[in-house]
Amino acid sequence: WYQKQDIIKSLVNNKLGQTTKIYARNCETRLVNSIEARNFHTTNHINGYVNSSVSVGLFYENNLVMVCSLAKSRFNKEYEYEITRLSSLLNHSVVGGFSKIVSFIKKLNILSICSYADRRFGEGEVYLRAGFSFIKTTVPNYWYYRQDVGFKNRMHYQKTKLKRFSNYDINKTEYQIMTE
């Protein structure tokens, strides 16, 4: 709440149906460069930006209103790409936006895509509506919290990345190092 009030308010407004609706049929689909994608996700996604190799945007009246970013699949190598972020402009919902983006992605010669829904914020219905198949529910992820940086996904603090910490000790676990 302290670091992402605007995004949280937008999420709540969206759940209450109190956002400005834009219809995907009125939008133009095109590739978005990494700087645009980074700026958009940082401003509009609760988890900010994550490195991606392909980003597709929807533009309404030449304004970017939705971005979907993909990278080589990190966790399930049965799929070529993974959706790493999907963001809509704060206080806006793009009706049919994700389906329109998926149609565009199919033209990019990307053979297979997977994604994960953060069930703190929804059930992943947008994926089902766009033709994705539900495979399984994975165990919840865990996060670390520091007052100066907020919540950070555990992926930022895998043991191999902790060598920069002064208390790093090969004999300690990730949890021990992070707790200290």
C-alpha positions as CSV (number, residue, x, y, z in Angstrom):
1,W,0.0,0.0,0.0
2,Y,2.8,2.4,0.9
3,Q,4.6,2.1,-2.3
4,K,1.9,1.2,-4.8
5,Q,-1.2,3.0,-3.8
6,D,-2.2,4.1,-7.3
7,I,-1.9,0.6,-8.6
8,I,-3.8,-0.9,-5.7
9,K,-6.6,1.6,-6.0
10,S,-6.8,0.8,-9.8
11,L,-7.1,-2.9,-9.0
12,V,-9.9,-2.4,-6.6
13,N,-11.7,0.0,-9.0
14,N,-11.4,-2.6,-11.7
15,K,-12.9,-5.3,-9.5
16,L,-15.8,-2.9,-8.7
17,G,-16.3,-2.1,-12.4
18,Q,-15.4,1.5,-11.8
19,T,-12.7,1.9,-14.5
20,T,-12.9,3.5,-17.9
21,K,-13.7,0.8,-20.5
22,I,-11.8,0.8,-23.8
23,Y,-12.8,-1.8,-26.5
24,A,-10.0,-3.7,-28.1
25,R,-11.7,-3.4,-31.5
26,N,-11.0,0.3,-31.3
27,C,-7.2,-0.2,-30.6
28,E,-4.2,-0.7,-32.8
29,T,-1.8,-3.6,-32.0
30,R,1.9,-3.2,-32.5
31,L,5.2,-4.2,-31.0
32,V,6.5,-2.1,-28.1
33,N,10.2,-1.5,-27.5
34,S,11.8,-2.5,-24.2
35,I,12.0,1.1,-22.8
36,E,8.3,1.7,-23.4
37,A,7.4,-1.7,-21.9
38,R,9.6,-1.1,-18.9
39,N,8.0,2.3,-18.2
40,F,4.5,1.0,-18.7
41,H,4.8,-2.1,-16.5
42,T,6.7,-0.1,-13.8
43,T,3.8,2.5,-13.7
44,N,0.9,0.1,-14.1
45,H,1.8,-3.4,-12.8
46,I,1.9,-4.3,-9.1
47,N,5.1,-6.2,-9.6
48,G,6.7,-3.7,-11.9
49,Y,8.8,-4.7,-14.9
50,V,10.7,-7.9,-15.5
51,N,13.1,-8.5,-18.4
52,S,11.3,-9.6,-21.5
53,S,12.3,-10.2,-25.1
54,V,9.0,-9.4,-26.9
55,S,6.3,-6.8,-25.9
56,V,3.1,-6.2,-27.7
57,G,1.0,-3.1,-27.0
58,L,-2.5,-1.9,-27.6
59,F,-2.9,1.7,-28.6
60,Y,-6.1,3.7,-28.3
61,E,-6.0,7.0,-30.1
62,N,-2.3,6.6,-30.3
63,N,-2.0,6.2,-26.5
64,L,-0.6,3.0,-25.0
65,V,-3.3,1.3,-22.9
66,M,-2.2,-2.3,-22.5
67,V,1.1,-4.2,-22.8
68,C,1.8,-7.9,-22.8
69,S,5.5,-8.9,-22.4
70,L,7.0,-12.3,-23.1
71,A,10.4,-14.0,-22.5
72,K,11.8,-17.5,-23.1
73,S,10.0,-19.8,-20.7
74,R,11.7,-19.8,-17.3
75,F,10.0,-22.7,-15.5
76,N,8.4,-25.0,-18.0
77,K,10.6,-25.8,-20.9
78,E,7.7,-27.5,-22.8
79,Y,6.8,-24.0,-23.8
80,E,8.8,-21.7,-26.0
81,Y,7.7,-18.4,-24.3
82,E,6.1,-17.3,-21.0
83,I,4.0,-14.3,-20.5
84,T,6.0,-12.3,-17.9
85,R,3.7,-9.3,-17.5
86,L,0.3,-8.1,-18.6
87,S,-0.6,-4.6,-17.7
88,S,-3.5,-2.2,-18.4
89,L,-3.3,1.5,-18.0
90,L,-4.3,2.5,-14.5
91,N,-8.0,2.9,-14.0
92,H,-8.8,1.5,-17.4
93,S,-9.9,-1.9,-18.6
94,V,-9.4,-3.0,-22.2
95,V,-12.3,-5.2,-23.1
96,G,-11.0,-8.0,-25.3
97,G,-7.5,-6.6,-25.1
98,F,-5.7,-9.7,-24.2
99,S,-7.4,-11.8,-26.8
100,K,-6.5,-9.2,-29.4
101,I,-2.8,-9.3,-28.3
102,V,-2.8,-13.1,-28.4
103,S,-4.0,-13.0,-32.0
104,F,-1.2,-10.7,-32.9
105,I,1.4,-12.9,-31.1
106,K,0.3,-15.9,-33.1
107,K,1.5,-14.0,-36.2
108,L,5.0,-13.6,-34.7
109,N,5.9,-17.3,-35.3
110,I,5.8,-18.0,-31.6
111,L,4.9,-21.6,-31.3
112,S,3.8,-22.1,-27.7
113,I,3.1,-19.8,-24.7
114,C,2.4,-20.4,-21.0
115,S,1.6,-18.1,-18.2
116,Y,0.9,-18.0,-14.5
117,A,-1.9,-16.2,-12.8
118,D,-1.2,-14.5,-9.4
119,R,-4.3,-15.7,-7.6
120,R,-4.0,-12.9,-5.0
121,F,-5.6,-10.7,-7.8
122,G,-7.8,-13.0,-9.8
123,E,-8.4,-16.6,-11.0
124,G,-6.8,-16.2,-14.5
125,E,-10.1,-15.9,-16.3
126,V,-8.5,-13.7,-19.0
127,Y,-6.4,-16.6,-20.1
128,L,-9.3,-19.0,-20.4
129,R,-11.3,-16.4,-22.4
130,A,-8.3,-16.1,-24.8
131,G,-8.2,-19.8,-25.4
132,F,-5.5,-20.9,-23.0
133,S,-6.0,-24.2,-21.1
134,F,-5.7,-24.5,-17.4
135,I,-3.0,-27.0,-16.5
136,K,-2.5,-26.9,-12.8
137,T,-2.4,-24.8,-9.6
138,T,1.1,-24.4,-8.4
139,V,2.1,-23.9,-4.8
140,P,2.1,-20.2,-3.6
141,N,5.3,-18.3,-4.1
142,Y,7.0,-16.5,-1.2
143,W,8.3,-12.9,-1.0
144,Y,10.8,-11.0,1.1
145,Y,10.0,-7.6,2.5
146,R,12.3,-4.7,3.4
147,Q,10.9,-1.3,4.4
148,D,13.2,0.6,2.0
149,V,12.4,-1.6,-1.1
150,G,9.1,-3.1,-0.3
151,F,8.1,-6.7,-1.3
152,K,10.5,-8.5,-3.6
153,N,9.9,-11.8,-5.2
154,R,12.1,-14.7,-4.0
155,M,13.6,-14.9,-7.5
156,H,15.6,-11.7,-6.8
157,Y,17.2,-13.4,-3.8
158,Q,18.2,-16.9,-5.0
159,K,21.3,-18.1,-3.1
160,T,23.5,-17.7,-6.2
161,K,22.6,-14.0,-6.3
162,L,23.4,-13.4,-2.6
163,K,27.2,-13.4,-2.9
164,R,27.0,-9.6,-2.9
165,F,25.7,-9.6,0.7
166,S,28.3,-9.1,3.5
167,N,26.9,-12.0,5.5
168,Y,27.1,-14.5,2.6
169,D,28.3,-17.9,3.6
170,I,28.2,-20.9,1.4
171,N,27.1,-23.0,4.4
172,K,24.0,-20.8,5.1
173,T,20.7,-21.2,3.4
174,E,19.0,-18.5,1.4
175,Y,16.6,-18.0,4.2
176,Q,19.3,-17.7,6.9
177,I,21.2,-15.1,4.8
178,M,18.0,-13.1,4.1
179,T,16.9,-13.2,7.7
180,E,20.2,-11.9,8.9
